[in-house]
Amino acid sequence: MQKNIFLDWSEKLKFDGESFPRDTLNRAKYAEFLTHFLVGQGYDTTRESGDEKRNYVLNLNSEWGSGKTYFLKRWSNDLKNNFPVVYIDAWQQDYSDDPLITAISSIIKQLREQADMPENSPKIQLPKKALGLLKAAAPGFARSMAKRYLDMDLAAFLQADNDSELKDAKDGEGNPIDLSELASTMVKQLIDEHDGKKKAIDDLKIHVANWVKTVTETQKLSYPAFIFIDELDRCRPSYAVEMLETIKHIFDIQGIVFVVATDTEQLQHAVKAIYGEGFDARLYLGRFFNSRFSLKAPDLKSFWKYIPTSANYRASI
């Protein structure tokens, strides 16, 4: 049975070194609604045994300047009283070339803090071998061999109909190459890379699930865990797309829900920058999200009663 979550943003609040004014736009009701919706999607004890936990990804769509960051930070802070929570500002960390490392480091750090555990706690820590395996399994070895020895594209080499098409292949010093042996080595390496990466990802999912379980048990919190991704539309295009792919293919972990806040129109431009102007970016993005919720732009009338009423101010507008 779901908890009744009530969010009160009627007073200003300060946390993590930032001050947040009271909610003059009545946004708390949206956060409250989305909380109950996502909790139902991520964890429902009325479902069949083994299916109680699910993964869910929500796109919170809102244009620039509409208060997405205020909304997400205040919402995520309130949820910490009831659920494991991670907040990631993607834009502040897009200097990294690896969204996976960005996500993992944020998850470890924030879950560890929420569980009130020391930095060296083995209960929330990624083994070095797991991280190394992820890196080592990255594709590239076979392609580098083809370039080094054959000065050709790997795909062309593997698609050759027979050895006669490549009979004149030589290494960098002009010596003949045993193509059958090289092809066998490269194919084996590709298979090993694939198997290695799959095992690394499976192990990573187990680790993350265990970290979430640790936080829920030590702090007596409930499922699901919430992971908020903010400012994705402001990241460089390649990083934004890779972050979405990381969430979709690596973090599809049962009992975790994602809230990805974007200006969807701007994010579509980022996708087109990667795949071309003729690419259907909206359809592409739809593959990553289970649903989309639009946060309405603020009604300027809501601010009017809070504007100073001094004669000098009136005269200046």
C-alpha positions as CSV (number, residue, x, y, z in Angstrom):
1,M,0.0,0.0,0.0
2,Q,1.3,3.4,-1.0
3,K,2.3,6.0,1.6
4,N,0.4,9.3,1.5
5,I,3.1,11.9,0.6
6,F,2.3,15.5,1.4
7,L,4.6,18.3,0.2
8,D,4.5,21.7,1.8
9,W,6.5,24.4,0.0
10,S,4.7,27.3,1.6
11,E,7.9,28.5,3.4
12,K,11.3,29.3,2.1
13,L,14.0,26.7,2.7
14,K,17.8,26.4,2.7
15,F,19.7,23.2,2.0
16,D,23.0,22.2,0.3
17,G,24.1,25.8,0.5
18,E,21.3,27.2,-1.6
19,S,18.2,29.2,-0.6
20,F,14.8,28.3,-2.1
21,P,11.9,30.8,-1.8
22,R,8.4,29.6,-1.0
23,D,6.4,28.2,-3.8
24,T,4.4,31.1,-5.2
25,L,3.4,29.1,-8.3
26,N,1.7,26.3,-6.4
27,R,4.1,23.8,-7.9
28,A,4.1,21.5,-4.9
29,K,0.8,20.0,-6.0
30,Y,2.5,18.8,-9.2
31,A,5.4,17.2,-7.3
32,E,2.9,15.5,-5.0
33,F,0.9,14.1,-7.9
34,L,4.1,12.9,-9.7
35,T,5.4,11.3,-6.5
36,H,2.3,9.1,-6.1
37,F,2.3,8.3,-9.8
38,L,6.0,7.2,-9.9
39,V,5.8,5.3,-6.6
40,G,2.9,3.3,-8.1
41,Q,5.0,2.6,-11.2
42,G,8.2,1.7,-9.4
43,Y,6.9,-0.3,-6.5
44,D,3.5,-1.9,-6.1
45,T,3.0,-4.7,-3.6
46,T,-0.4,-5.6,-5.1
47,R,1.3,-6.9,-8.3
48,E,2.3,-10.6,-8.7
49,S,5.2,-11.9,-6.7
50,G,8.5,-10.9,-8.4
51,D,6.9,-8.1,-10.3
52,E,6.5,-5.6,-7.4
53,K,9.5,-3.6,-8.5
54,R,9.7,-2.0,-11.9
55,N,11.9,0.5,-13.7
56,Y,10.3,3.7,-15.0
57,V,11.6,6.8,-16.8
58,L,9.6,10.0,-16.8
59,N,10.5,13.0,-19.0
60,L,9.7,16.3,-17.2
61,N,9.4,18.7,-20.1
62,S,9.6,22.4,-19.4
63,E,11.0,25.3,-21.3
64,W,14.1,27.3,-20.2
65,G,13.3,29.8,-17.4
66,S,10.2,28.0,-16.2
67,G,11.7,26.8,-12.9
68,K,12.7,23.2,-13.6
69,T,15.7,23.2,-11.4
70,Y,13.9,24.8,-8.4
71,F,11.1,22.2,-8.9
72,L,13.5,19.3,-9.1
73,K,15.8,20.3,-6.2
74,R,13.0,21.1,-3.8
75,W,11.1,17.9,-4.8
76,S,14.1,15.6,-4.6
77,N,15.1,17.1,-1.2
78,D,11.6,16.4,0.3
79,L,11.6,12.8,-1.0
80,K,14.7,11.9,1.0
81,N,12.5,11.5,4.0
82,N,10.8,8.5,2.4
83,F,12.9,7.2,-0.4
84,P,16.5,6.7,-1.6
85,V,17.2,9.8,-3.8
86,V,20.0,10.9,-6.2
87,Y,20.1,14.3,-7.9
88,I,22.5,14.7,-10.9
89,D,23.1,18.1,-12.6
90,A,24.2,16.8,-16.0
91,W,25.4,20.2,-17.2
92,Q,27.8,20.7,-14.4
93,Q,29.4,17.4,-15.1
94,D,29.5,17.2,-18.9
95,Y,33.2,18.0,-18.8
96,S,33.5,14.2,-18.3
97,D,33.6,12.1,-21.5
98,D,31.7,9.3,-19.8
99,P,28.1,9.7,-18.6
100,L,28.3,6.3,-17.0
101,I,31.0,7.3,-14.6
102,T,29.2,10.6,-13.9
103,A,26.0,8.7,-12.9
104,I,27.8,6.0,-10.9
105,S,29.9,8.4,-8.9
106,S,26.9,10.5,-8.1
107,I,24.8,7.5,-7.1
108,I,27.6,6.1,-4.8
109,K,28.3,9.5,-3.2
110,Q,24.7,10.5,-2.5
111,L,23.4,7.1,-1.4
112,R,26.3,6.8,0.9
113,E,25.5,10.2,2.4
114,Q,21.8,9.3,2.7
115,A,22.7,6.0,4.5
116,D,25.0,8.0,6.8
117,M,28.0,5.7,5.9
118,P,31.7,6.6,5.7
119,E,33.4,7.1,2.4
120,N,35.3,3.8,2.8
121,S,32.2,1.8,3.6
122,P,32.3,-1.5,1.6
123,K,28.5,-1.7,1.5
124,I,28.2,1.2,-1.0
125,Q,31.3,0.9,-3.1
126,L,32.0,-0.2,-6.7
127,P,34.8,-2.8,-6.8
128,K,37.7,-1.6,-8.9
129,K,37.6,-4.8,-11.0
130,A,34.0,-3.9,-12.0
131,L,34.9,-0.5,-13.2
132,G,38.0,-1.8,-14.9
133,L,36.0,-4.4,-16.7
134,L,33.6,-1.8,-18.0
135,K,36.5,0.2,-19.4
136,A,38.3,-2.8,-20.7
137,A,35.2,-4.1,-22.5
138,A,34.8,-0.9,-24.5
139,P,35.0,-1.8,-28.2
140,G,38.1,-0.8,-30.1
141,F,40.8,-3.5,-29.9
142,A,39.8,-5.3,-33.1
143,R,39.3,-2.1,-35.0
144,S,42.7,-0.8,-33.9
145,M,44.3,-4.1,-35.1
146,A,42.7,-3.8,-38.5
147,K,43.9,-0.2,-38.8
148,R,47.4,-1.0,-37.6
149,Y,48.0,-4.0,-39.8
150,L,45.8,-3.5,-42.7
151,D,45.1,0.3,-42.9
152,M,41.5,-0.5,-43.7
153,D,38.1,-0.4,-42.1
154,L,37.3,-3.4,-39.9
155,A,33.8,-3.8,-41.4
156,A,35.3,-4.1,-44.9
157,F,37.7,-6.7,-43.7
158,L,35.2,-8.9,-42.1
159,Q,32.7,-8.6,-45.0
160,A,35.2,-9.8,-47.6
161,D,33.9,-12.8,-49.5
162,N,37.1,-14.7,-49.5
163,D,40.8,-14.4,-48.7
164,S,41.6,-13.6,-52.3
165,E,40.2,-10.1,-51.9
166,L,42.8,-9.5,-49.3
167,K,45.6,-11.6,-50.5
168,D,48.0,-8.7,-50.8
169,A,47.5,-7.5,-47.3
170,K,50.7,-6.6,-45.5
171,D,51.8,-5.2,-42.2
172,G,53.4,-1.8,-41.7
173,E,56.8,-3.2,-42.7
174,G,55.6,-4.8,-45.9
175,N,55.5,-8.4,-44.7
176,P,52.6,-10.7,-45.7
177,I,49.9,-11.3,-43.1
178,D,48.2,-14.6,-42.4
179,L,44.7,-13.3,-42.9
180,S,42.9,-16.4,-41.6
181,E,44.8,-16.2,-38.3
182,L,44.2,-12.5,-38.0
183,A,40.5,-12.8,-38.8
184,S,40.1,-15.5,-36.2
185,T,41.8,-13.4,-33.6
186,M,39.7,-10.4,-34.3
187,V,36.4,-12.2,-34.3
188,K,37.3,-13.9,-31.0
189,Q,38.2,-10.5,-29.6
190,L,34.9,-9.0,-30.7
191,I,33.0,-11.8,-29.0
192,D,35.0,-11.5,-25.9
193,E,34.4,-7.7,-25.8
194,H,30.7,-8.3,-26.1
195,D,30.5,-11.0,-23.4
196,G,32.8,-9.0,-21.1
197,K,30.8,-5.8,-21.4
198,K,27.5,-7.7,-20.9
199,K,28.8,-9.3,-17.7
200,A,30.1,-6.0,-16.4
201,I,26.8,-4.3,-17.0
202,D,24.9,-7.2,-15.3
203,D,27.3,-7.0,-12.3
204,L,26.9,-3.2,-12.2
205,K,23.1,-3.5,-12.0
206,I,23.4,-6.0,-9.1
207,H,25.6,-3.5,-7.2
208,V,23.3,-0.6,-7.7
209,A,20.3,-2.6,-6.6
210,N,22.2,-3.7,-3.5
211,W,23.1,-0.1,-2.7
212,V,19.5,0.9,-2.9
213,K,18.5,-2.0,-0.7
214,T,21.2,-0.9,1.8
215,V,19.8,2.6,2.1
216,T,16.2,1.4,2.4
217,E,17.1,-1.0,5.2
218,T,19.5,1.2,7.2
219,Q,17.3,4.3,7.0
220,K,13.9,2.5,7.0
221,L,13.0,4.1,3.6
222,S,10.6,2.8,1.0
223,Y,10.9,1.8,-2.7
224,P,11.3,3.0,-5.3
225,A,14.6,4.9,-5.5
226,F,14.4,8.2,-7.4
227,I,17.2,9.4,-9.6
228,F,16.8,12.9,-11.0
229,I,18.7,14.1,-14.1
230,D,18.6,17.8,-14.5
231,E,19.9,20.3,-17.2
232,L,20.4,17.5,-19.9
233,D,19.3,19.8,-22.7
234,R,22.1,22.2,-21.9
235,C,24.8,19.6,-22.3
236,R,26.9,19.2,-25.4
237,P,24.9,17.0,-27.9
238,S,27.1,13.9,-27.7
239,Y,27.1,13.8,-23.9
240,A,23.3,14.3,-23.7
241,V,22.6,11.4,-26.1
242,E,25.1,9.1,-24.3
243,M,23.5,9.9,-21.0
244,L,20.1,8.9,-22.3
245,E,21.5,5.7,-23.7
246,T,23.2,5.0,-20.4
247,I,19.9,5.4,-18.5
248,K,17.9,3.3,-21.0
249,H,20.3,0.4,-21.4
250,I,22.4,0.2,-18.2
251,F,20.1,1.6,-15.5
252,D,17.0,-0.3,-16.3
253,I,17.0,-1.7,-12.8
254,Q,13.9,-2.8,-11.1
255,G,12.8,-0.5,-8.2
256,I,14.4,2.6,-9.7
257,V,12.5,5.5,-11.3
258,F,14.2,8.3,-13.3
259,V,13.0,11.8,-13.7
260,V,14.8,13.4,-16.6
261,A,14.1,17.2,-16.8
262,T,14.6,18.8,-20.2
263,D,13.5,21.5,-22.5
264,T,12.5,18.8,-25.0
265,E,12.6,21.1,-28.0
266,Q,16.2,22.0,-27.2
267,L,17.1,18.4,-26.6
268,Q,15.7,17.6,-30.0
269,H,18.2,20.0,-31.5
270,A,21.0,18.2,-29.7
271,V,19.9,14.9,-31.1
272,K,19.7,16.4,-34.7
273,A,23.2,17.7,-34.2
274,I,24.4,14.1,-33.9
275,Y,22.2,12.4,-36.4
276,G,21.4,15.1,-38.9
277,E,18.6,17.7,-39.5
278,G,16.3,15.2,-41.3
279,F,16.4,12.8,-38.3
280,D,13.1,12.4,-36.4
281,A,14.4,13.5,-33.0
282,R,11.0,13.5,-31.3
283,L,10.4,9.8,-32.2
284,Y,13.9,8.9,-31.1
285,L,13.5,10.6,-27.7
286,G,10.2,8.9,-27.2
287,R,12.0,5.5,-27.1
288,F,13.8,6.5,-23.9
289,F,10.8,7.7,-21.9
290,N,7.8,5.7,-20.6
291,S,5.9,9.0,-20.4
292,R,6.2,12.7,-20.5
293,F,4.8,15.4,-18.1
294,S,4.9,19.0,-19.1
295,L,5.5,21.6,-16.4
296,K,3.5,24.7,-17.5
297,A,5.3,28.0,-17.8
298,P,4.6,30.3,-14.9
299,D,1.6,32.7,-15.0
300,L,3.1,36.2,-14.6
301,K,0.0,37.3,-12.7
302,S,1.1,35.0,-9.9
303,F,4.1,37.3,-9.3
304,W,2.3,40.6,-9.4
305,K,1.2,40.6,-5.7
306,Y,4.8,40.0,-4.6
307,I,6.2,43.0,-6.5
308,P,7.3,45.9,-4.3
309,T,4.6,48.6,-4.2
310,S,6.8,51.6,-3.4
311,A,6.2,54.8,-5.4
312,N,9.7,54.8,-6.7
313,Y,9.4,51.2,-8.0
314,R,6.0,52.0,-9.6
315,A,7.5,55.0,-11.3
316,S,10.3,52.9,-12.8
317,I,8.0,50.4,-14.6
